[in-house]
Amino acid sequence: MAKRYRYAFAKKKEAGKGKLSAGLAAASFLLFFAAVLLAFFLEGSYGFLVGGVSLFAMLLSVYGFIMGLLSFSEVNRKHTTSIVGSIANGVIMVCWLGLFLIGV
């Protein structure tokens, strides 16, 4: 019989900052929907409230993008959530910036 080789792979954990980045992307996305619902139900009044929620969501996405990029420096970790969080935060950040520049 042929000799059978047995390989063992170490189970790697997800990068901690990558999890934070993905969570911040989800929070920013939920705050976007909260801002849209606030604007709809308040019928355009209290614009400072909608603007504050939107600005906070944009800052969350910027911070999440930075944390996602910093998470790639963690060694012996899986970087799946880092990739997802960085891309999602980057897209959300560009969308928020576009909304602010348009003036909506």
C-alpha positions as CSV (number, residue, x, y, z in Angstrom):
1,M,0.0,0.0,0.0
2,A,1.0,3.5,-0.7
3,K,2.0,5.7,2.2
4,R,-0.7,8.2,3.1
5,Y,0.3,11.6,4.1
6,R,-1.8,13.5,6.7
7,Y,-1.8,17.2,6.7
8,A,-3.0,19.4,9.4
9,F,-3.8,23.1,8.8
10,A,-4.0,25.6,11.6
11,K,-7.3,27.2,12.0
12,K,-6.9,30.9,11.6
13,K,-9.2,33.4,13.2
14,E,-10.6,36.5,11.5
15,A,-8.8,39.7,11.9
16,G,-10.3,41.7,14.7
17,K,-10.1,45.1,12.9
18,G,-11.7,43.4,9.9
19,K,-14.7,42.4,12.0
20,L,-14.9,46.0,13.2
21,S,-14.7,47.3,9.7
22,A,-17.6,45.1,8.5
23,G,-19.7,46.0,11.5
24,L,-19.1,49.7,10.9
25,A,-20.1,49.3,7.2
26,A,-23.4,47.7,8.4
27,A,-24.0,50.5,10.9
28,S,-23.3,53.1,8.3
29,F,-25.7,51.4,5.9
30,L,-28.4,51.2,8.6
31,L,-27.9,54.9,9.4
32,F,-28.4,55.7,5.8
33,F,-31.9,54.1,5.9
34,A,-32.6,55.8,9.2
35,A,-31.8,59.2,7.6
36,V,-34.0,58.4,4.6
37,L,-36.9,57.4,6.8
38,L,-36.4,60.5,9.1
39,A,-36.5,62.7,6.0
40,F,-39.6,61.0,4.7
41,F,-41.6,61.0,8.0
42,L,-40.6,64.4,9.1
43,E,-41.5,65.8,5.6
44,G,-38.4,67.8,5.2
45,S,-38.5,69.6,8.5
46,Y,-35.7,69.1,11.1
47,G,-33.1,68.9,8.4
48,F,-30.3,69.3,11.0
49,L,-31.3,66.0,12.5
50,V,-31.1,64.2,9.2
51,G,-27.9,65.9,8.4
52,G,-26.4,65.0,11.7
53,V,-27.3,61.3,11.3
54,S,-25.9,61.4,7.8
55,L,-22.6,63.1,8.8
56,F,-22.2,60.5,11.6
57,A,-22.8,57.7,9.2
58,M,-20.2,59.1,6.8
59,L,-17.6,59.4,9.6
60,L,-18.3,55.8,10.6
61,S,-17.6,54.6,7.0
62,V,-14.4,56.6,6.9
63,Y,-13.2,55.1,10.2
64,G,-14.3,51.6,9.1
65,F,-12.3,52.0,5.8
66,I,-9.2,52.9,7.8
67,M,-9.7,50.0,10.2
68,G,-10.2,47.7,7.3
69,L,-6.9,48.7,5.7
70,L,-5.1,48.5,9.0
71,S,-6.4,45.0,9.6
72,F,-4.3,43.6,6.7
73,S,-1.2,44.0,8.8
74,E,-2.4,41.4,11.3
75,V,-0.4,38.2,10.8
76,N,-1.8,34.6,11.0
77,R,-5.3,35.8,10.5
78,K,-7.9,35.3,7.8
79,H,-8.7,38.6,5.9
80,T,-12.2,37.8,4.5
81,T,-14.0,40.3,6.7
82,S,-11.2,42.8,6.1
83,I,-11.7,42.7,2.3
84,V,-15.5,42.9,2.6
85,G,-15.4,45.7,5.2
86,S,-12.9,47.7,3.3
87,I,-14.7,47.5,0.0
88,A,-18.1,48.1,1.6
89,N,-16.9,51.1,3.5
90,G,-15.2,52.5,0.5
91,V,-18.3,52.3,-1.6
92,I,-20.5,53.7,1.2
93,M,-18.0,56.5,1.7
94,V,-18.0,57.5,-1.9
95,C,-21.8,57.4,-2.0
96,W,-22.0,59.7,1.1
97,L,-19.5,62.1,-0.3
98,G,-21.5,62.2,-3.6
99,L,-24.7,62.9,-1.7
100,F,-23.1,65.7,0.3
101,L,-21.6,67.3,-2.9
102,I,-24.8,67.1,-4.8
103,G,-26.6,68.7,-1.8
104,V,-29.4,66.2,-1.4
